[in-house]
Structures are given as C-alpha cells and as structure tokens.
Amino acid sequence: MAESLGTATLTLDANAGPLDSVLTATEAGVLGRFKSMAGNTKQMVGAALGVVGALAIAVGKGLYDIGEQFDDAYDKIETGTGATGKALEGLKDDFRDVVGSVPTDFDSASTAISELHRRLGITGEPLRALSKQLLELSRITGTDLSENIESVTRLFGDWGIATKDQGPTLDKLFRLSQQTGVSISDLTRNMVQFGSPL
C-alpha cells in the first residue's frame, strides 16, 4: 500500500534574458540584411538607370554625328555636281548604295560620286559600279582616290571608252598594274600622253 505524505509544488523560475537577447539579435540581423539588400538594390537600380541614360546620350550623339556626315556628303555632291531636284535625289541614292556596299568613309564615297558624275556624266548603276571599283582600287592599292579618278576618267575620254566598257577596262588596268608594278595613275597618264602615237 502506498502512503501519501502531501503535495509538493515545484516552481520553476526561468530567466528568459539570454533567450530574448538571442531572438533580438537574430531579428536585428535579419532586418539588417533586408535593409542592406534594399539599399544595394536601390544602388543597383540607380547605377542601371545611369548606364541607360549614358547609353541613350551616346546613341543620340552617334545618330547626330551620322546625320551630320550624311548632310556633309550631300552638300559635297550638290556643290560638286551642281545637281538639284530629282537629279540630286538620284545622286544621293547612288551615294547611299555605294557607302553601304564598300568599306569606305562618307567623304571618299561622296568624292567618287561627285567627281565621276561631273567628269563622265553617268548616273545610276554605271555610276555606282564605277564608284565602288575606284574606291576599292584606291583602298587596296593605297593610292589617292582623286588622283585615280582624274587619270582614269581622262583615259576613258581620250580613248573613247564607252560607259558599258569602263568597268572591264578598269579591271584590265588593275591587272596590268599588278603585273608591271606601275601604278594605275602612271599607266593611264602614259596611255593618254602617248595615245596618239600608239
């Protein structure tokens, strides 16, 4: 048989201080991380907006510069040829085709269009094709474009080379220049100078 001596009460008085400290520190750490991430996010968004703004300015400046180059080229064509109206618009189309087809700068392309049109009176496809040929010839041989145009067009005029035969004739001159080591301008000058006796 079991005997009861009475009831005992045990009171536990726990100190919650250390637990509160840990929870408070954890809460502060987590909130601090979120605040830090929010601050970093604001900085990243600000930096991204700054980069986008700088790119927009650079693109705008680039487009302005390209527009200015087109305007300068058109002015050169207009003053170099004296063309106006539809004739000028046709030469501008020829220029755009040439500058988009061969590795050249706007100034060289407008020089080719202006000078060849002025010297030979050609437009459209014949002008485009001959401009491209002379630009490429000058680029790969490292020779002066204006000098090449002057000497070649003089040869075409003196020898009566028809428009349809000018491209193939220029190809032959280039091959002859490669074989002999004599520049195109020297070849054409000699052919003009001694054309009558020949």
C-alpha positions as CSV (number, residue, x, y, z in Angstrom):
1,M,0.0,0.0,0.0
2,A,1.2,3.5,-0.8
3,E,1.1,6.3,1.6
4,S,0.7,9.9,0.7
5,L,2.8,12.4,2.6
6,G,1.3,15.5,1.0
7,T,1.5,17.6,-2.1
8,A,4.7,19.3,-3.1
9,T,4.7,22.2,-5.5
10,L,7.8,22.9,-7.5
11,T,8.0,26.4,-9.0
12,L,10.5,26.9,-11.8
13,D,11.6,30.5,-12.3
14,A,13.4,30.6,-15.6
15,N,15.5,33.6,-16.7
16,A,14.4,34.5,-20.2
17,G,17.0,37.2,-20.6
18,P,19.5,35.2,-22.7
19,L,16.8,33.9,-25.0
20,D,15.4,37.4,-25.5
21,S,18.9,38.6,-26.4
22,V,19.4,35.8,-28.9
23,L,16.0,36.5,-30.5
24,T,16.6,40.3,-30.6
25,A,20.0,39.8,-32.2
26,T,18.6,37.4,-34.7
27,E,15.7,39.8,-35.6
28,A,18.1,42.7,-35.9
29,G,20.5,40.7,-38.1
30,V,17.7,39.5,-40.4
31,L,16.2,43.0,-40.7
32,G,19.6,44.5,-41.2
33,R,20.2,42.1,-44.1
34,F,17.0,43.1,-45.7
35,K,17.7,46.8,-45.3
36,S,21.2,46.2,-46.7
37,M,19.7,44.3,-49.7
38,A,17.2,47.1,-50.2
39,G,19.9,49.7,-50.1
40,N,22.1,47.7,-52.6
41,T,19.0,47.2,-54.8
42,K,18.5,51.0,-54.8
43,Q,22.1,51.5,-55.7
44,M,22.0,48.9,-58.5
45,V,18.8,50.4,-59.9
46,G,20.4,53.8,-59.7
47,A,23.5,52.6,-61.5
48,A,21.5,50.8,-64.1
49,L,19.4,53.9,-64.8
50,G,22.7,55.9,-65.0
51,V,24.1,53.4,-67.6
52,V,20.9,53.5,-69.6
53,G,20.9,57.3,-69.6
54,A,24.6,57.4,-70.7
55,L,23.8,54.9,-73.5
56,A,20.9,57.0,-74.6
57,I,23.1,60.1,-74.8
58,A,25.8,58.2,-76.6
59,V,23.4,56.8,-79.1
60,G,21.8,60.2,-79.6
61,K,25.2,61.7,-80.2
62,G,26.2,58.9,-82.6
63,L,23.0,59.4,-84.6
64,Y,23.5,63.1,-84.7
65,D,27.1,62.6,-85.9
66,I,25.9,60.2,-88.6
67,G,23.2,62.6,-89.7
68,E,25.8,65.4,-89.9
69,Q,28.1,63.1,-92.0
70,F,25.2,62.4,-94.4
71,D,24.5,66.1,-94.6
72,D,28.1,67.0,-95.4
73,A,28.3,64.3,-98.0
74,Y,25.0,65.5,-99.7
75,D,26.4,69.1,-99.6
76,K,29.6,67.9,-101.3
77,I,27.6,66.1,-104.0
78,E,25.3,69.1,-104.6
79,T,28.2,71.6,-104.8
80,G,30.5,69.2,-106.8
81,T,27.9,68.4,-109.4
82,G,25.5,71.3,-109.4
83,A,22.6,68.9,-109.5
84,T,19.3,69.9,-108.0
85,G,15.8,68.3,-107.6
86,K,15.3,64.8,-108.9
87,A,18.8,64.6,-110.3
88,L,20.3,65.4,-106.9
89,E,18.0,62.9,-105.2
90,G,19.2,60.2,-107.7
91,L,22.8,61.0,-106.8
92,K,22.0,60.8,-103.1
93,D,20.6,57.3,-103.8
94,D,23.7,56.4,-105.6
95,F,25.8,57.6,-102.7
96,R,23.8,55.7,-100.1
97,D,24.2,52.5,-102.2
98,V,27.9,53.0,-102.5
99,V,28.6,53.9,-98.9
100,G,26.6,50.8,-97.8
101,S,28.3,48.4,-100.1
102,V,32.1,49.0,-99.8
103,P,34.3,49.7,-96.8
104,T,34.8,53.4,-97.2
105,D,34.1,56.7,-95.4
106,F,31.4,59.2,-96.3
107,D,33.9,61.7,-97.7
108,S,35.5,59.3,-100.1
109,A,32.2,57.9,-101.3
110,S,30.8,61.5,-101.9
111,T,34.1,62.4,-103.7
112,A,33.7,59.3,-106.0
113,I,30.0,60.1,-106.8
114,S,30.6,63.8,-107.4
115,E,33.8,63.5,-109.5
116,L,32.7,60.6,-111.6
117,H,29.3,62.2,-112.3
118,R,31.0,65.5,-113.1
119,R,33.7,64.0,-115.4
120,L,31.7,61.3,-117.1
121,G,28.1,62.4,-116.8
122,I,27.0,59.0,-115.6
123,T,24.3,58.2,-113.0
124,G,22.5,55.2,-111.6
125,E,24.1,51.8,-111.8
126,P,27.0,52.7,-114.0
127,L,28.0,55.5,-111.5
128,R,27.5,53.1,-108.6
129,A,29.6,50.3,-110.1
130,L,32.5,52.5,-111.2
131,S,32.5,54.4,-107.8
132,K,32.7,51.1,-106.0
133,Q,35.5,49.9,-108.3
134,L,37.6,53.0,-107.9
135,L,37.0,53.1,-104.1
136,E,38.1,49.5,-103.8
137,L,41.1,50.1,-106.1
138,S,42.3,53.1,-104.1
139,R,41.8,51.2,-100.8
140,I,43.7,48.0,-101.7
141,T,46.5,49.8,-103.6
142,G,46.8,52.6,-101.0
143,T,46.6,55.2,-103.7
144,D,44.9,58.6,-103.8
145,L,41.2,58.3,-104.9
146,S,41.0,61.8,-106.5
147,E,44.2,61.1,-108.5
148,N,42.9,57.8,-109.7
149,I,39.5,59.3,-110.7
150,E,41.3,62.1,-112.6
151,S,43.7,59.8,-114.5
152,V,41.2,57.0,-115.3
153,T,38.4,59.4,-116.5
154,R,40.9,61.2,-118.7
155,L,41.9,57.9,-120.2
156,F,38.2,56.9,-120.8
157,G,37.6,60.3,-122.5
158,D,40.8,60.3,-124.7
159,W,40.4,56.7,-125.8
160,G,36.6,56.9,-126.2
161,I,35.8,54.1,-123.8
162,A,32.0,53.6,-123.7
163,T,30.2,53.6,-120.3
164,K,29.5,49.8,-120.5
165,D,33.2,49.1,-121.1
166,Q,34.6,51.3,-118.4
167,G,34.4,48.7,-115.6
168,P,36.1,46.0,-117.6
169,T,38.7,48.5,-118.8
170,L,39.5,49.4,-115.2
171,D,39.8,45.7,-114.3
172,K,42.3,45.3,-117.1
173,L,44.3,48.3,-116.0
174,F,44.4,46.9,-112.4
175,R,45.7,43.6,-113.7
176,L,48.3,45.3,-115.9
177,S,49.4,47.4,-112.8
178,Q,49.8,44.3,-110.8
179,Q,51.9,42.6,-113.5
180,T,54.2,45.5,-114.2
181,G,54.3,47.2,-110.7
182,V,53.4,50.5,-112.3
183,S,50.7,52.5,-110.6
184,I,47.3,52.9,-112.3
185,S,47.7,56.7,-112.4
186,D,51.1,56.4,-114.1
187,L,49.8,53.8,-116.6
188,T,46.8,55.9,-117.5
189,R,48.9,59.1,-117.8
190,N,51.3,57.4,-120.2
191,M,48.5,55.9,-122.2
192,V,46.9,59.4,-122.5
193,Q,50.3,61.1,-123.3
194,F,51.3,58.5,-125.9
195,G,47.8,57.6,-127.1
196,S,48.0,59.3,-130.5
197,P,51.3,57.7,-131.5
198,L,50.1,54.3,-130.2
